[in-house]
Amino acid sequence: MLPLRFQNIDLLKMKKAIILLMITMLTACNGNRADYDATGVFETTEVIVSAEGNGEILCLDIAEGQDVEAQTPVGLIDTTQLYLRKVQLQASIGALNSRQVNVPRQIAALQEQIATAKREQKRFETLVAQNAANRKQLDDINAQLATLEKQLAAQRETITNSNSSMTGEQQSLAAQIAIIDDQIRNSIIVSPIRGTVLGKYAEQGELAAVGRALFKVADISEMYLRAYITASQLTELRVGQQVTVYSDMGAADRREYVGTVSMISDKAEFTPKTIQTRDERANLVYAVKIKVRNDGFIKRGMYGELRIKN
């Protein structure tokens, strides 16, 4: 057994070694964990695509995790009934066209009678001026001509009104066909944005109804860190300002990104329980959104940190 003075020396060396080890570990941790001003959760803009038509889903060629392009067809709702209705309306328009009256052809006979009556009128006017004809004969011709002109005006008006009515019906039918064409186009299922399918809520063979959710898509190439800052930090931020954002990669490490402030709320709210700010005593905070270009490692719901000043 060693003397007491040698035991004390060994114990002192052990304490120094433990202290040195703790300092090294703290230094390493601080090197990996930079200071931050606020924390938040990454989110993205999600779009729920709903059916715009009624009928059986003939195909819906998407899967969760699949990338889709904007306005590219990914499915189709049955349009048989719409097509048959369109054919029916087109036939009705054809029937109306066959009933259209040719105005010049219908009034040609009356116009010929009027022309003949006018020639007789001039002839009898000459004879009456020469006292070679009776005045009553000229009056009868004038009365006949006036009657023919009134008949012509009435017939022209009747035919014109009839044609106008059929033209109105044709326009109404054409508008209905345009509506059906729009419904047929809406039966083609497309994604309004370029992004990744996050959820699929319908399958081929199921019935779709207007407003029924079919799938959810989001553009995850750009993520948003929703964080909350205190009133004192509010003066340090402006829309369009670049800040530093860290994504929480778990116990291993975290990644650093350059973010751009895209939104600053103008209304204060109480601090959410899951959000920490630099000043834990702050009760009222302001929501901010930081746009970050996603390199594939940022996921929805992942925690992140915000540092305002580099």
Protein Blocks (a to p, Z undefined) as FASTA:
>chain_A
ZZfklmmmmmmmmmmmmmmmmmmmmmmmmmmmccdfbdcdddddddddddfbecddfbdc
ddehiacdehiafbdcdfklmmmmmmmmmmmmmmmmmmpccfklmmmmmmmmmmmmmmmm
mmmmmmmmnopacfklmmmmmmmmmmmmmmmmmmmmmmmmmmmmmmmmmmmmmmmmmmmm
mmmmmmpccdfbdcddfbdcbdehiacdehiafbdcddfkbccddddddfklmmmpcehi
acdddddebjmbccddddddfbdcfbdcdddfkbccfblmbmbdcddddddddehjacgh
iacdddfbZZ
